[in-house]
Amino acid sequence: MSVRRSVEVSIISDVHLGTYGCCAKELNQYLKSIDPGILIINGDWLDIWNFGSNYWKPEHTENLYLVFDFLRSGVPVYYMTGNHDDLVRRFTGLKLDNLEIRDELILNLDGKSHWIFHGDIFDLSVSHKARWLAKLGGKSYDYLIRLNRLINFVRSGMGMEKIMLSKAIKDSVKSIVKKKVSDFEEIAIEHAIEHGYDYVICGHIHKPQIRKIVTAEGSVIYLNSGDWVENMTALEYNKGEWNLFFYQNELAFKGIDRG
């Protein structure tokens, strides 16, 4: 039996259980490899928007059981609500043994304040008026993921490199949307600096990163845990330092992205 890695805090987000794009099998392997002091699921764990597709594989059920196993062993688990599982928000504040459902969390680690939330509350593209469009986009994206995997299966058989068609299209759409609506990252960062938080941690946009932001009003370190659809990443905290864990190479990327 392999030895689990000790992790003080592990943050995963945007798992999207119940969709074709969900990499539940890989996430399950990751969860089996760690021994977390705290587990934070930062939104969009369950993709309730797509439950009508009636897609649910055994590895999706296993993912639920793995989280319950952590709870049973005494690990505190914070379930932060997101936009794809926004129906869970009616239970915000609920505490069941080691499980807490939150919209946001202020966590103090080694004397530093961490503001943790999914991020959709500052994203105007998923506001109430644009919600129907966001749901349509979510379903289309799920089908695009399936097409992308079929293309890569054929390319692999021909000895060609894989392509991330779904990611390229999504990034292009995001760049167009950003020109028309406020960038939620900027709003979150400004809010974090205004309230004196040392770190602000989000999910939502499926873009794993760690970067330090310095403005005239102050500074903050912004982190995004990425997703388990394309990037398969998690944030890990150990000995006063945050790292990004990439499942693809099973290595933690250390330091702050200056790019």
Residue pairs with C-beta under 8 A, 6 or more apart in sequence:
2 33
4 32
4 33
4 34
4 35
5 33
5 34
5 35
6 34
6 35
6 37
6 238
7 34
7 35
7 36
7 37
7 236
7 237
7 238
8 36
8 37
8 38
8 109
8 236
8 237
8 238
8 239
9 36
9 37
9 38
9 39
9 40
9 107
9 109
9 235
9 236
9 237
10 34
10 36
10 38
10 39
10 40
10 234
10 235
10 236
10 237
11 40
11 41
11 42
11 116
11 201
11 225
11 234
11 235
11 236
11 237
12 27
12 30
12 39
12 40
12 41
12 42
12 225
12 228
12 234
12 235
13 41
13 42
13 43
13 44
13 45
13 80
13 82
13 118
13 202
13 203
13 204
13 225
13 226
13 227
14 42
14 43
14 44
14 82
14 203
14 204
14 206
14 225
14 226
14 227
14 228
14 229
15 22
15 24
15 27
15 41
15 44
15 45
15 63
15 227
15 228
15 229
16 22
16 44
16 47
16 50
16 84
16 142
16 227
16 228
16 229
17 24
17 45
17 46
17 47
17 56
17 60
17 63
17 64
18 46
18 47
18 48
18 50
18 51
18 53
18 55
18 56
18 60
19 47
19 50
19 53
19 55
19 142
19 145
19 229
20 53
20 55
20 142
20 143
20 145
20 146
21 141
21 142
21 145
21 146
21 166
21 229
21 230
22 47
22 60
22 228
22 229
23 228
23 229
23 232
23 247
24 57
24 59
24 60
24 62
24 63
24 228
25 59
26 228
26 232
26 247
27 63
27 228
27 232
27 247
28 59
28 62
28 63
28 66
29 247
30 232
30 234
30 245
30 247
31 63
31 66
31 67
31 70
32 66
34 236
36 70
36 75
37 75
37 76
38 75
38 76
38 77
38 78
38 107
39 67
39 70
39 75
39 76
39 77
39 78
40 77
40 78
40 80
40 105
40 116
41 67
41 77
41 78
41 79
41 80
42 80
42 82
42 116
42 117
42 118
42 201
42 202
42 203
42 225
43 80
43 81
43 82
43 83
43 84
43 85
43 117
43 118
43 119
43 120
43 203
43 204
44 82
44 83
44 84
44 85
44 118
44 203
44 204
45 79
45 82
45 85
46 84
46 85
46 88
47 84
47 85
47 138
48 84
48 85
48 86
48 87
48 88
49 84
49 135
49 138
49 139
50 84
50 138
50 139
50 142
53 139
53 142
67 77
70 77
71 77
71 97
71 98
71 99
74 98
75 98
76 98
76 100
77 98
77 99
77 100
78 100
78 102
78 105
78 116
79 88
79 99
79 100
79 101
79 102
80 102
80 103
80 104
80 105
80 116
80 117
80 118
80 203
81 88
81 89
81 92
81 101
81 102
81 103
81 118
82 118
82 120
82 203
82 204
83 118
83 120
83 123
83 126
83 134
83 204
84 138
86 120
88 101
89 103
91 101
92 101
92 102
92 103
93 101
93 102
94 100
94 101
95 101
103 117
103 121
104 115
104 116
104 117
105 114
105 115
105 116
105 117
106 113
106 114
106 115
106 116
106 197
107 113
107 114
107 116
108 114
109 237
109 240
110 240
112 198
112 199
113 196
113 197
113 198
113 199
114 197
114 198
114 199
114 200
114 201
115 192
115 195
115 197
115 199
115 200
115 201
116 200
116 201
116 202
117 188
117 201
117 202
118 202
118 203
118 204
119 184
119 185
119 188
119 202
119 203
119 204
119 205
119 224
120 126
120 184
120 204
121 184
122 182
122 184
122 187
122 188
122 191
123 181
123 184
123 204
124 130
124 181
124 182
124 184
125 133
125 134
125 177
125 181
126 134
137 173
141 166
141 170
144 165
144 166
144 169
145 166
145 229
145 230
147 165
147 166
148 163
148 164
148 165
148 166
151 163
151 165
152 162
152 163
155 161
155 162
155 163
156 162
164 230
166 230
167 230
170 206
174 205
184 202
184 204
184 205
185 202
185 205
185 222
188 200
188 202
188 222
189 200
189 213
189 215
189 220
189 222
190 215
190 217
191 200
192 199
192 200
192 220
192 222
193 213
193 215
193 217
193 218
193 219
193 220
194 217
196 218
197 220
198 220
198 221
199 220
199 221
199 222
199 223
199 242
200 220
200 221
200 222
200 223
201 222
201 223
201 224
201 225
201 235
202 222
202 223
202 224
202 225
203 224
203 225
203 226
203 227
204 224
205 224
206 226
206 227
206 229
206 230
206 231
207 224
207 226
207 231
208 224
208 225
208 226
208 227
208 231
208 233
208 235
208 244
208 246
209 222
209 223
209 224
209 226
209 244
209 257
210 221
210 222
210 223
210 235
210 242
210 243
210 244
210 253
210 255
210 256
210 257
211 221
211 222
211 256
211 257
211 258
211 259
212 219
212 220
212 221
212 222
212 256
212 258
213 219
213 220
213 221
213 222
221 242
221 256
223 235
223 242
225 233
225 234
225 235
226 232
226 233
226 234
226 244
227 233
231 246
232 246
232 247
232 248
233 244
233 245
233 246
233 247
234 244
234 245
234 247
235 242
235 243
235 244
235 245
236 242
236 243
236 244
236 245
236 252
237 243
241 254
243 252
243 253
243 254
244 252
244 253
245 251
245 252
246 252
246 253
